[in-house]
Amino acid sequence: MAAEALEITGKSRGHEIKVETQGSMGAENEITAEDLARADGVIIAADVAINNKERFDGMLKLECSVADPIKFGEAVFEAIEQEINHG
């Protein structure tokens, strides 16, 4: 549900977005180094530790609970957009 909320809200705000999910079966739609090179920022919506988090080091990122994109999708994107635009 959080992945879908991120995709819907991101696209509605004019962003190109890629959502990686991690679960008991491993990572799906994994974000690559090439994806990160093109990214302006990263939203990490997780309630548990994620695998390979160090790949996001040095990136502008927003970390939040999995519930936040579902409940407050617009606010999540507003927060990262503000960081991207005004650093």
Protein Blocks (a to p, Z undefined) as FASTA:
>chain_A
ZZmmmmmmmmmnopacddddddfkopehiacfklmmmpgbdcdddfbdcehklmmgoiac
ddddfklmmmmmmmmmmmmmmmmmnZZ
